[in-house]
Amino acid sequence: MTFNETENRFAVLAEALPQLVWSTRPDGTIDYVNRRWQEFTGVSIERFLGEGWLAVVHPQDLPQVLEIWKQATISGAPYEDEFRVRNAAGEYEWVLSRAMPTHAPSGEIERWFGTSTNVNAQKKAEEAMRGLETQYRLALEAANLGTWQIDLETGVVTWDEGSCALHHTPHEGLYTTSLHEAYAAVHPDDRERVQRCIEHACGPDGDGHYECEYRANLLDGQLRWFRSVGQTSFIEEGRERRAVRLSGVLSDITDRQRTEEAQELLTRELNHRVKNLFAIANGMVSMTARTAKDPKEMANALRGRLGALSRAHELVQPAATHHGIGSEVDLVQLCEAVIEPYRQGGENRIDIKGPSVPVGSNATTSLALVLHELATNAGKYGCLSQSEGHLSLRWTIQDDLVDLLWIETGGPAIEGEPEFEGFGTQLSQRSIAGQLGGTLDREWLVEGLRVHMTLPLNRLTG
């Protein structure tokens, strides 16, 4: 076959192909392009020859195109490159160019034959996919989520970097472990539930949805709560289907779980406190009604006692807003709050002194009522009923007991112990001995009432 016949056959083939076909001399200058180039670029074939083709290459891609093409012509290695070419509408589209050299019997390159394939749609799809992957990754990072996958046929679990970070095991790229090891990391009390949820999601009768909350023991010793949500992939085998893969996302819900537990604790605490308050108020009404001389005295007594309850409640309320955990006040603060209504102007007739003692929410109400009863009686019959009277409230801590003294002086002389035991006395005894596990003794001295209380520290702070 003559050279011209070969050339003609090549030209016929090149014109029939849907691709952009071209050839060059050994030095790399274009000597042939098919009509597809002219149709695609809008540039005449004559202008395209030689180095005219460079005019349609995107300026940003041109340096790379020239360098790769130069290296190929020097080395004689197959040429391949992707770059943008301006089309007839003036827009740039991606093409994939490949070329192979032909050699003379002497081994020298005689010519290069190449094709350029329009891959613009593919490149756009790849860019869109990368954009989606970036958005997906940013969304996972913003939500602090990780992804995972279980190969149900091999039992291999794969975590991405987000899941590794949530498990406090930093790892670049994907991390794999066995399903058995993954189960072993789950808290023993939650392990069976996790297995059951996975089996249900992968069962032939399930909808493939998986969702479970569980605790896991991390490698650094921490115990964390996780929420895992996934979907099963099935393949059809005749009339049956088989689960092959379970994929999903993982989130750390430890803080949310702690908040929910704290809220539940707060609810129980409030319910308990409200019930106690109602029980105390109910007892007050019943016993005050039996001991009061008239409705006015009953109303005044109830008003004062309920006021003491209110002040005690106000003391512990700020701490209760922090989920009811560790809600306590200091004994000095409690005494000051109850006694405050009995202070007059700038007179320093009341002395409160003692070491710091935390009083828990359960003990605050009981102790506040006792102090209120003592202060009320002191204001009506004792030291606080006289301008020269003085009240000293002091305590020390000995052998895990708070030793508290209530000492009244300067009030009306006391002739002896009262014959009638009112509700306040009964309430005080019940509160100290029954609810706080302590003791309360009164001494009716001529110079004034002296009350001695011992209170177990563990009951005060509990």
C-alpha positions in Angstrom: 0.0 0.0 0.0 1.5 3.4 -1.1 1.9 6.3 1.3 -0.9 8.2 -0.4 -3.2 5.3 0.0 -2.4 5.1 3.7 -3.0 8.8 4.1 -6.3 8.6 2.3 -7.5 5.8 4.4 -6.5 7.6 7.5 -8.3 10.7 6.4 -11.5 8.8 5.6 -11.3 7.1 9.0 -10.6 10.4 10.8 -13.5 12.2 9.2 -15.9 9.4 10.1 -15.0 9.4 13.8 -17.1 11.5 16.2 -13.9 12.5 18.0 -11.5 15.4 17.3 -8.7 13.8 15.4 -5.3 15.4 14.7 -1.8 14.6 13.7 1.6 16.3 13.9 5.0 16.3 12.5 7.9 14.8 14.5 8.5 18.3 16.1 4.9 18.5 17.3 3.5 21.0 15.0 0.0 20.2 13.8 -0.3 19.1 10.1 -3.9 17.7 10.1 -7.2 18.1 12.0 -10.5 16.6 11.0 -13.7 18.7 10.3 -14.9 18.0 13.9 -12.3 20.5 15.1 -13.6 23.2 12.9 -17.2 22.4 13.9 -16.4 22.4 17.5 -14.1 25.5 17.7 -15.5 27.5 14.8 -11.9 28.0 13.7 -11.0 27.1 10.1 -8.7 24.1 9.4 -6.1 26.3 7.8 -5.9 28.6 10.9 -5.6 25.5 13.1 -2.5 24.1 11.5 1.0 24.7 12.7 0.7 26.4 16.1 -2.7 28.0 15.5 -4.4 25.5 17.7 -2.8 27.1 20.8 -5.3 30.1 20.4 -8.2 27.9 21.5 -6.6 26.5 24.6 -7.6 28.1 27.9 -4.9 30.6 28.9 -4.7 29.1 32.4 -4.1 25.6 30.9 -1.7 26.6 28.1 1.6 26.5 30.1 0.8 22.9 31.3 -0.3 21.8 27.9 2.9 23.0 26.2 5.1 21.5 28.9 3.5 18.0 28.8 3.4 18.0 24.9 7.1 19.1 24.9 8.1 16.3 27.2 6.2 13.8 25.1 7.8 14.8 21.8 11.3 14.7 23.4 10.8 11.3 25.1 8.6 9.7 22.5 6.3 8.4 25.2 2.5 8.3 24.7 0.9 11.7 25.3 -2.1 12.3 27.5 -3.5 15.5 29.0 -6.8 17.2 30.0 -7.4 20.8 29.3 -10.0 23.3 28.3 -10.7 24.4 24.7 -12.9 27.3 23.5 -15.9 26.1 21.5 -17.7 28.0 18.7 -20.0 29.7 21.2 -17.0 31.2 23.0 -17.3 28.9 26.1 -14.6 26.6 27.3 -15.1 22.8 27.5 -12.8 20.1 28.8 -11.2 17.6 26.4 -9.0 14.6 27.0 -6.2 14.4 24.4 -4.2 11.3 23.7 -1.5 10.7 21.0 0.8 7.9 20.0 3.9 8.3 17.8 4.7 6.2 14.7 8.3 5.3 14.0 10.3 4.8 10.9 12.4 1.6 10.4 15.3 3.5 11.8 13.4 4.1 15.0 12.9 7.8 14.5 9.5 9.3 15.1 7.7 9.9 11.8 4.5 11.4 13.0 2.1 11.7 15.9 -1.6 10.6 15.7 -4.0 11.8 18.3 -7.6 12.3 19.4 -9.3 14.7 21.7 -12.5 13.6 23.4 -15.0 16.0 24.9 -15.2 15.1 28.6 -16.9 18.3 29.7 -20.0 16.6 31.0 -17.9 14.1 32.9 -15.8 16.9 34.4 -18.9 18.8 35.5 -20.3 15.7 37.0 -17.0 15.1 38.9 -16.9 18.7 40.1 -20.6 18.5 41.2 -19.8 15.3 43.0 -16.8 16.9 44.7 -19.0 19.8 45.7 -21.5 17.5 47.1 -18.8 15.6 49.0 -17.5 18.8 50.4 -20.9 20.0 51.5 -21.6 16.5 52.9 -18.3 16.6 54.8 -18.9 20.2 56.1 -22.4 19.2 57.2 -21.0 16.2 59.1 -18.3 18.3 60.7 -20.7 21.1 61.6 -23.1 18.5 63.2 -20.1 16.6 64.7 -21.2 13.4 63.0 -19.2 10.5 61.8 -20.1 7.8 59.2 -19.7 4.1 59.4 -20.4 1.0 57.4 -20.8 -2.7 58.3 -20.0 -5.3 55.6 -22.5 -8.0 56.7 -20.8 -10.7 54.6 -17.3 -10.2 56.0 -18.2 -8.7 59.4 -15.9 -5.8 58.9 -16.8 -2.4 60.3 -15.4 0.8 58.6 -15.3 4.2 60.3 -14.5 7.5 58.7 -12.3 10.1 60.4 -15.3 11.7 62.1 -16.3 8.4 63.7 -12.7 7.8 64.8 -12.7 11.3 66.4 -15.9 10.6 68.2 -14.4 7.5 69.7 -11.3 9.4 70.7 -9.1 7.3 68.3 -7.8 9.8 65.8 -7.0 8.1 62.4 -6.3 9.5 59.0 -8.6 8.0 56.3 -10.8 5.0 56.9 -10.4 2.8 59.9 -11.5 -0.8 60.0 -12.3 -3.2 62.8 -14.3 -6.4 63.2 -17.9 -6.4 64.2 -17.0 -8.5 67.2 -14.5 -5.9 68.4 -17.1 -3.1 67.8 -19.7 -5.0 69.9 -17.0 -5.5 72.7 -16.7 -1.7 73.0 -20.4 -1.3 73.7 -21.3 -1.1 77.4 -22.3 -4.6 78.6 -25.8 -3.4 79.6 -26.4 -2.0 76.1 -24.7 -4.6 74.0 -27.7 -6.9 73.6 -30.0 -4.0 72.6 -27.5 -2.9 69.9 -27.3 -6.4 68.5 -31.0 -6.7 68.5 -31.5 -3.4 66.6 -29.0 -4.4 64.0 -30.5 -7.9 63.5 -34.0 -6.3 63.1 -32.7 -3.8 60.5 -31.0 -6.5 58.5 -33.8 -9.1 58.8 -35.8 -10.2 55.8 -39.0 -8.7 57.2 -37.6 -5.4 58.3 -37.6 -2.0 56.5 -33.9 -1.8 56.8 -33.9 1.2 59.1 -31.5 1.1 62.1 -31.6 3.4 65.0 -30.1 2.9 68.5 -28.7 4.8 71.5 -26.1 3.2 73.6 -23.0 3.7 75.8 -19.5 2.8 74.7 -16.2 2.4 76.6 -13.5 4.4 74.8 -9.9 3.5 74.6 -9.0 6.5 76.9 -11.3 5.1 79.6 -14.2 7.4 79.1 -17.8 6.2 78.9 -19.8 8.1 76.3 -23.4 8.0 74.9 -23.9 7.6 71.2 -26.8 7.7 68.8 -26.4 5.6 65.6 -28.8 5.8 62.6 -28.4 3.7 59.5 -30.0 2.0 56.5 -29.5 -1.6 55.2 -28.6 -2.4 51.6 -30.2 -5.6 50.2 -29.7 -7.7 47.1 -32.5 -9.7 45.5 -32.0 -13.5 45.3 -35.0 -14.9 43.5 -38.0 -14.3 45.7 -35.9 -13.5 48.7 -33.5 -10.7 49.6 -30.3 -10.7 51.5 -28.7 -7.9 53.6 -25.2 -7.2 52.5 -24.4 -3.8 54.0 -25.5 -1.5 56.8 -24.4 2.1 56.5 -25.1 5.1 58.7 -24.0 8.1 60.8 -22.9 8.4 64.4 -23.3 11.2 66.9 -22.1 11.7 70.5 -25.2 12.5 72.7 -23.4 12.4 76.0 -24.2 16.0 76.9 -27.8 15.7 75.8 -28.1 12.5 77.9 -26.7 14.1 80.9 -29.0 17.1 80.5 -32.0 14.7 80.2 -30.9 12.8 83.3 -30.4 16.1 85.2 -33.9 17.2 84.1 -35.4 14.0 85.3 -33.6 14.3 88.6 -34.8 17.9 88.9 -38.4 16.7 88.2 -38.2 14.0 90.9 -36.6 16.5 93.3 -39.3 19.1 92.7 -42.1 16.5 93.0 -40.6 15.3 96.3 -40.2 18.9 97.5 -43.7 19.9 96.6 -45.2 16.8 98.3 -43.1 17.6 101.4 -44.3 21.2 101.4 -47.9 20.1 101.1 -47.5 17.6 103.8 -45.9 20.1 106.1 -48.5 22.8 105.3 -51.3 20.3 105.9 -49.9 19.4 109.3 -49.5 23.1 110.1 -53.1 23.8 109.4 -54.4 20.8 111.4 -52.2 21.3 114.5 -52.4 25.1 114.4 -56.2 24.9 114.3 -56.1 22.7 117.5 -53.8 24.9 119.4 -54.8 28.5 118.3 -57.0 30.5 120.6 -58.9 32.2 117.8 -58.9 32.6 114.0 -56.7 35.6 114.1 -54.0 33.9 116.1 -54.3 30.9 113.7 -53.9 33.1 110.7 -50.9 35.0 112.1 -49.2 31.7 113.0 -49.8 30.1 109.7 -48.7 33.3 107.9 -45.4 33.3 109.7 -44.7 29.6 109.2 -45.6 29.7 105.5 -43.3 32.8 105.2 -40.4 30.8 106.7 -41.1 28.0 104.2 -41.1 30.5 101.4 -37.8 32.0 102.4 -36.3 28.5 102.7 -37.5 27.7 99.2 -36.0 30.9 97.8 -32.7 30.0 99.2 -32.5 26.7 97.3 -34.3 27.8 94.2 -31.2 29.4 92.4 -29.3 26.1 92.7 -32.3 24.1 91.6 -32.3 25.9 88.3 -29.0 24.2 87.6 -30.7 20.9 87.2 -31.3 20.2 90.9 -27.7 18.9 91.4 -25.9 19.9 94.5 -28.6 22.5 95.5 -27.5 23.6 98.9 -27.0 26.7 101.0 -24.6 27.6 103.8 -25.9 27.4 107.4 -25.0 31.0 108.0 -27.1 32.1 104.9 -30.0 30.0 106.1 -30.0 31.5 109.6 -29.6 35.0 108.3 -32.6 34.5 105.9 -34.9 33.2 108.7 -33.9 35.7 111.4 -33.8 38.8 109.1 -37.4 39.8 109.6 -36.7 40.2 113.4 -33.8 42.6 113.0 -34.7 46.2 113.8 -32.9 49.1 112.0 -29.2 49.2 112.8 -29.4 47.4 116.2 -27.0 44.6 116.6 -29.1 42.4 118.9 -28.6 39.2 116.9 -25.3 37.4 116.7 -24.9 34.5 114.2 -21.5 32.8 114.0 -20.1 29.4 113.0 -18.0 27.6 110.5 -19.3 27.0 107.0 -21.8 24.1 106.8 -23.5 23.2 103.6 -27.2 22.4 104.0 -28.8 20.3 101.3 -32.3 21.0 99.8 -33.9 18.2 101.8 -32.7 19.6 105.1 -33.2 23.3 104.4 -37.0 23.3 104.9 -37.0 21.3 108.1 -34.2 23.4 109.7 -35.7 26.7 108.5 -39.1 25.8 110.2 -37.3 25.1 113.5 -35.4 28.3 113.4 -38.5 30.2 112.5 -40.5 28.8 115.4 -37.7 29.7 117.8 -37.4 33.2 116.3 -41.2 33.7 116.4 -41.4 32.8 120.1 -38.4 35.0 120.8 -40.2 37.9 119.2 -43.4 37.3 121.1 -42.2 36.1 124.5 -38.4 36.1 124.6 -35.3 38.2 124.0 -36.5 39.8 120.8 -39.6 41.2 122.5 -37.4 43.6 124.5 -35.3 46.4 123.1 -32.3 45.3 125.3 -32.7 41.6 124.5 -30.0 39.7 122.6 -29.9 36.5 120.6 -26.8 34.4 120.0 -26.8 31.6 117.5 -23.5 29.7 117.4 -22.3 26.3 116.3 -19.2 24.2 116.1 -18.4 20.9 114.3 -17.4 17.9 116.4 -17.2 14.2 115.4 -19.3 14.7 112.2 -22.0 16.5 114.2 -23.0 20.2 114.1 -23.3 21.3 117.7 -25.7 24.4 117.7 -26.7 26.7 120.5 -29.6 29.1 120.5 -29.1 31.5 123.5 -31.5 34.2 124.5 -30.7 36.9 127.0 -32.1 40.3 128.1 -35.7 39.3 127.6 -38.5 38.9 130.2 -37.5 36.7 133.2 -38.5 33.0 132.8 -40.2 31.5 135.8 -40.1 27.9 134.5 -40.9 25.5 131.8 -44.3 26.1 130.1 -47.0 23.7 131.0 -48.5 23.8 127.5 -46.6 22.3 124.5 -47.6 24.1 121.4 -47.4 23.1 117.8 -44.1 24.9 117.3 -42.5 22.7 119.9 -43.9 19.6 118.4 -42.9 20.7 114.9 -39.3 21.4 116.1 -39.0 18.0 117.7 -40.3 16.2 114.7 -38.1 18.1 112.3 -34.8 17.7 114.3 -35.3 14.1 115.5 -37.4 12.6 112.8 -36.2 14.3 109.6 -32.7 15.3 110.5 -31.8 12.5 112.9 -30.6 14.9 115.5 -31.4 16.0 119.0 -33.1 19.1 120.5 -33.0 20.1 124.2 -34.4 23.2 125.8 -33.4 24.8 129.0 -35.7 27.4 130.5 -33.2 29.5 132.4 -34.1 32.7 134.3 -32.0 34.9 132.0 -33.6 33.3 128.9 -34.2 30.3 126.7 -31.3 28.1 125.8 -31.7 25.5 123.0 -29.1 22.9 122.3 -29.3 21.0 118.9 -27.0 18.3 117.5 -27.3 17.7 113.8 -25.5 14.9 111.8 -23.5 16.4 109.0 -24.4 13.6 106.6 -28.2 14.4 107.1 -27.7 18.1 106.8 -25.8 17.9 103.5 -27.7 15.0 102.0 
